[in-house]
Amino acid sequence: MRVAVGDTIHVQGRVVGAPDQAAEVLEVHGEDGGPPYLVRYEDGHEALVFPGTDAWVEHPEQ
């Protein structure tokens, strides 16, 4: 997974009925756009994440 600051990472809910989560990438700490990423979730919570296989990236429109 390669991301840039400003991208949005989406993570699928882990159980049936759980909503997907979305977080804006604030900082990229890995080499060449790799993890870990400092992100801000929609509720304002910030965390350092290593996305798994249940995540995908949305790049903002150019």
Backbone hydrogen bonds, N-H to C=O, Kabsch-Sander energy under -0.5 kcal/mol:
donor,donor_aa,acceptor,acceptor_aa,energy
3,V,33,G,-2.0
6,G,25,V,-2.3
7,D,4,A,-2.2
8,T,58,E,-2.6
9,I,23,A,-3.0
10,H,8,T,-0.5
10,H,56,W,-3.0
11,V,21,Q,-2.8
12,Q,54,D,-2.2
18,A,15,V,-2.2
21,Q,11,V,-2.8
23,A,9,I,-2.1
24,E,40,R,-2.5
25,V,7,D,-2.9
26,L,24,E,-0.5
26,L,38,L,-3.3
27,E,38,L,-1.7
29,H,27,E,-0.5
29,H,36,P,-2.7
30,G,34,G,-1.4
30,G,36,P,-0.7
33,G,30,G,-0.7
34,G,31,E,-1.4
37,Y,49,V,-2.3
38,L,27,E,-2.2
39,V,37,Y,-0.6
39,V,47,A,-2.8
40,R,24,E,-2.2
41,Y,45,H,-3.1
42,E,22,A,-1.0
44,G,41,Y,-2.3
47,A,39,V,-2.0
49,V,37,Y,-3.0
49,V,47,A,-0.6
55,A,52,G,-1.3
56,W,10,H,-2.1
58,E,8,T,-3.0
59,H,57,V,-0.5
